[in-house]
Amino acid sequence: MSNLQLRIISGVILAAVVLTLTWLGGVPFRFLAVLIAGAVFYEWTRMTRQAPARGLELLPEALMAVLLVALALGVPALTFLALTLAGVVILIAFGVARGTGQWDAAGLAYASLSGFALAYIRGADHAGFLAILFLFAVVWTTDTLAYFVGRAVGGPKLTPAISPGKTWSGAIGGTVAGVVAGVLVVTLAGTGNQGLAGLAALLLSIVSQIGDLFESWVKRRHGAKDSSQLIPGHGGVMDRVDGLVVAALALYVIGSLAASPDSPAQGLFGG
């Protein structure tokens, strides 16, 4: 089986699983968010550490385990955020005391907030379902069209030092397509303001591409080609969700400001 065939098969299976859990929402989707957060943390530490952790060096894993349990239990949003902040502060102090840097603290924040944003946007109601579909449509369309437009048009590189394959034409083309996809979701759903949806989609599209570049920078900084080999033909979980999770956090902030930290989707699609 060729790598392309393997990539297509695993991609179809992965998409089917994710969309099924998205439709179910509630506990099933929350556990998907837990798996994503755990995998992201595993891949982050795998890339950023020079040697396997032992003894007290496993403190980040212990703190991440606490956060994963809290996420699985669906504790109130502000409680989870407080636990995350406490964990990050502990790891910053731990890193300073041992002179080992702050990659573990950054990884804890990145992984935990990734799962948190996805889980709390989706929730268990119809508004959460629409909000996640909106997020998926914007990010996935941006990513796909950025690739094809960049390949077809070419032109100046976006960030040659970080990701040599990305171009300005691809970034712009992906953004335009992402905005169209987001507005289309809102139109078909018959809820929300199309103008505001377009502005939100524009922000999410840009943020998702920044998230993609951020992961590329982390990999390049540590000499890694892929974050791992957990997904056959695709590399790691971070390679697939780098833009999605950052955009999810941005959407969570927008929704929580419009509604509440525990029901952000109500501020987006609750009307």
C-alpha positions as CSV (number, residue, x, y, z in Angstrom):
1,M,0.0,0.0,0.0
2,S,1.4,3.4,-1.0
3,N,1.7,6.3,1.4
4,L,-1.0,8.2,-0.5
5,Q,-3.4,5.3,-0.2
6,L,-2.6,4.9,3.5
7,R,-3.1,8.7,4.0
8,I,-6.5,8.6,2.2
9,I,-7.8,5.6,4.1
10,S,-6.7,6.9,7.6
11,G,-8.0,10.3,6.7
12,V,-11.4,9.0,5.8
13,I,-11.6,6.9,8.9
14,L,-10.5,9.7,11.1
15,A,-13.0,12.2,9.6
16,A,-15.8,9.7,10.1
17,V,-15.0,9.1,13.7
18,V,-14.6,12.9,14.4
19,L,-17.8,13.8,12.7
20,T,-19.7,11.1,14.4
21,L,-18.5,12.2,17.9
22,T,-19.2,15.8,16.9
23,W,-22.8,14.9,16.1
24,L,-23.2,13.0,19.4
25,G,-21.7,15.8,21.5
26,G,-21.7,15.7,25.2
27,V,-19.6,13.0,26.9
28,P,-18.5,11.3,23.7
29,F,-17.1,14.5,22.2
30,R,-15.6,15.5,25.5
31,F,-13.6,12.3,25.6
32,L,-12.4,13.0,22.0
33,A,-11.2,16.4,23.3
34,V,-9.4,14.5,26.2
35,L,-7.7,12.2,23.7
36,I,-6.6,15.2,21.5
37,A,-5.2,17.1,24.6
38,G,-3.4,14.0,25.8
39,A,-1.9,13.3,22.4
40,V,-0.8,16.9,21.9
41,F,1.0,16.9,25.2
42,Y,2.7,13.6,24.5
43,E,3.9,14.8,21.1
44,W,4.9,18.2,22.5
45,T,7.1,16.6,25.2
46,R,8.4,14.0,22.7
47,M,9.7,16.9,20.5
48,T,10.9,19.3,23.1
49,R,12.8,17.0,25.5
50,Q,16.3,15.8,24.9
51,A,15.9,12.7,26.9
52,P,13.0,10.7,28.4
53,A,11.7,12.0,31.8
54,R,12.4,10.2,35.1
55,G,11.5,10.8,38.7
56,L,10.6,14.4,39.4
57,E,10.9,15.2,35.7
58,L,7.5,13.4,35.4
59,L,5.7,16.3,37.2
60,P,4.4,17.7,34.0
61,E,2.8,14.3,33.2
62,A,1.2,14.2,36.6
63,L,-0.2,17.7,36.2
64,M,-1.5,16.9,32.7
65,A,-3.2,13.8,34.1
66,V,-5.1,15.9,36.6
67,L,-6.2,18.3,33.9
68,L,-7.3,15.4,31.6
69,V,-9.4,14.0,34.4
70,A,-10.9,17.4,35.1
71,L,-11.7,17.8,31.4
72,A,-13.3,14.3,31.2
73,L,-15.5,15.1,34.3
74,G,-16.6,18.4,32.7
75,V,-15.8,20.6,35.6
76,P,-16.9,24.3,35.4
77,A,-14.9,26.2,32.8
78,L,-13.4,28.7,35.3
79,T,-12.4,25.8,37.5
80,F,-10.6,24.2,34.7
81,L,-8.9,27.4,33.7
82,A,-7.8,28.0,37.3
83,L,-6.3,24.4,37.4
84,T,-4.5,25.0,34.2
85,L,-3.1,28.3,35.4
86,A,-1.9,26.7,38.6
87,G,-0.2,23.9,36.7
88,V,1.6,26.3,34.4
89,V,2.8,28.4,37.4
90,I,4.1,25.3,39.1
91,L,6.0,24.2,36.0
92,I,7.4,27.6,35.4
93,A,8.8,27.6,39.0
94,F,10.0,24.0,38.5
95,G,11.8,24.9,35.3
96,V,13.4,28.0,36.9
97,A,14.6,26.0,39.9
98,R,16.1,23.2,37.8
99,G,17.3,25.5,35.0
100,T,15.5,23.4,32.4
101,G,13.6,26.0,30.5
102,Q,9.8,26.5,30.0
103,W,8.9,24.1,27.3
104,D,6.9,21.8,29.6
105,A,4.9,24.7,31.0
106,A,4.2,25.9,27.5
107,G,3.2,22.4,26.4
108,L,0.8,22.0,29.4
109,A,-0.9,25.3,28.5
110,Y,-1.1,24.5,24.8
111,A,-2.4,20.9,25.2
112,S,-4.9,21.6,28.0
113,L,-6.4,24.7,26.4
114,S,-6.6,22.8,23.1
115,G,-8.9,20.1,24.5
116,F,-10.7,22.6,26.7
117,A,-11.8,24.9,23.9
118,L,-13.1,22.1,21.7
119,A,-15.0,20.4,24.6
120,Y,-16.6,23.6,25.9
121,I,-17.6,25.0,22.5
122,R,-19.4,21.7,21.6
123,G,-21.1,21.1,24.9
124,A,-24.3,19.0,24.5
125,D,-26.7,21.3,22.8
126,H,-27.6,22.2,19.2
127,A,-25.8,25.6,19.4
128,G,-22.6,23.8,20.3
129,F,-23.0,21.4,17.3
130,L,-23.4,24.4,14.9
131,A,-20.5,26.2,16.5
132,I,-18.2,23.2,16.0
133,L,-19.4,22.7,12.4
134,F,-18.7,26.4,11.8
135,L,-15.2,26.0,13.2
136,F,-14.5,22.8,11.2
137,A,-15.8,24.4,8.0
138,V,-13.6,27.5,8.3
139,V,-10.4,25.8,9.4
140,W,-10.6,22.8,7.1
141,T,-11.5,24.9,4.1
142,T,-8.8,27.3,4.8
143,D,-6.2,24.6,5.1
144,T,-7.3,22.8,2.0
145,L,-7.6,25.8,-0.3
146,A,-4.4,27.4,1.0
147,Y,-2.6,24.3,-0.2
148,F,-4.2,24.1,-3.6
149,V,-4.1,27.8,-4.3
150,G,-0.5,28.0,-3.1
151,R,0.4,25.2,-5.5
152,A,-1.5,26.6,-8.4
153,V,-0.5,30.3,-8.1
154,G,2.8,30.2,-6.2
155,G,4.5,33.6,-5.7
156,P,6.3,35.1,-2.6
157,K,6.8,32.8,0.4
158,L,4.8,33.6,3.5
159,T,7.4,32.6,6.1
160,P,10.4,30.9,4.3
161,A,12.4,30.6,7.6
162,I,9.6,28.7,9.3
163,S,7.5,26.9,6.6
164,P,9.1,27.2,3.1
165,G,6.2,25.7,1.3
166,K,3.6,28.3,2.3
167,T,2.9,31.3,0.1
168,W,1.0,34.6,0.4
169,S,-1.3,33.5,-2.4
170,G,-2.1,30.3,-0.6
171,A,-2.7,32.2,2.7
172,I,-5.0,34.7,1.0
173,G,-6.9,32.1,-1.0
174,G,-7.4,29.9,2.0
175,T,-8.7,32.9,4.0
176,V,-11.2,33.9,1.4
177,A,-12.4,30.3,1.1
178,G,-12.6,29.9,4.9
179,V,-14.8,33.0,5.1
180,V,-17.1,31.7,2.4
181,A,-17.4,28.4,4.1
182,G,-18.2,29.9,7.5
183,V,-20.9,32.2,6.0
184,L,-22.3,29.2,4.1
185,V,-22.7,27.2,7.4
186,V,-24.5,30.1,9.0
187,T,-26.8,30.6,6.0
188,L,-27.7,26.9,5.8
189,A,-28.3,26.8,9.6
190,G,-30.6,29.7,9.3
191,T,-29.2,31.3,12.5
192,G,-26.8,34.0,13.4
193,N,-25.8,37.2,11.6
194,Q,-24.0,36.6,8.3
195,G,-22.0,39.8,8.5
196,L,-20.7,38.9,12.0
197,A,-20.2,35.3,11.0
198,G,-18.0,36.5,8.1
199,L,-15.9,38.6,10.5
200,A,-15.6,35.7,12.9
201,A,-14.6,33.4,10.0
202,L,-12.0,35.9,8.9
203,L,-10.5,36.0,12.3
204,L,-10.5,32.2,12.7
205,S,-9.0,31.6,9.3
206,I,-6.1,33.9,10.1
207,V,-5.6,32.5,13.6
208,S,-5.7,28.9,12.3
209,Q,-2.9,29.7,9.8
210,I,-0.9,31.3,12.7
211,G,-1.4,28.1,14.7
212,D,-0.1,26.1,11.8
213,L,3.0,28.3,11.5
214,F,3.5,28.1,15.3
215,E,3.6,24.3,15.2
216,S,6.0,24.4,12.2
217,W,8.3,26.7,14.2
218,V,8.2,24.4,17.2
219,K,9.1,21.4,15.0
220,R,11.9,23.3,13.2
221,R,13.2,24.6,16.5
222,H,13.6,21.0,17.7
223,G,14.6,19.4,14.4
224,A,11.4,17.3,14.0
225,K,9.8,16.6,10.6
226,D,6.5,15.4,12.2
227,S,5.2,15.7,15.7
228,S,4.9,11.9,15.8
229,Q,3.7,8.9,13.8
230,L,0.4,8.3,15.6
231,I,-1.8,8.8,12.5
232,P,-0.7,6.5,9.6
233,G,0.3,8.6,6.6
234,H,-0.4,11.9,8.4
235,G,2.3,12.1,11.1
236,G,1.0,13.2,14.5
237,V,-2.1,14.6,16.0
238,M,-0.5,18.1,16.3
239,D,0.2,18.0,12.6
240,R,-3.6,17.6,12.0
241,V,-5.0,19.9,14.6
242,D,-2.4,22.7,14.9
243,G,-4.6,25.3,13.2
244,L,-7.9,23.9,14.6
245,V,-7.1,24.1,18.3
246,V,-5.8,27.7,18.1
247,A,-8.9,28.7,16.2
248,A,-11.0,26.8,18.7
249,L,-9.5,28.8,21.5
250,A,-10.2,32.1,19.7
251,L,-13.8,31.0,19.0
252,Y,-14.2,30.0,22.7
253,V,-13.1,33.5,23.8
254,I,-15.5,35.2,21.4
255,G,-18.4,32.9,22.5
256,S,-17.7,33.2,26.2
257,L,-17.6,37.0,26.0
258,A,-20.9,37.0,24.2
259,A,-22.5,34.4,26.5
260,S,-20.8,32.6,29.4
261,P,-17.5,30.6,29.9
262,D,-19.6,27.3,30.3
263,S,-21.9,27.9,27.3
264,P,-19.9,29.9,24.7
265,A,-21.8,28.5,21.8
266,Q,-25.0,30.2,23.0
267,G,-23.4,33.5,22.3
268,L,-22.7,32.3,18.7
269,F,-25.6,30.2,17.6
270,G,-28.0,30.4,20.5
271,G,-30.5,32.7,18.7
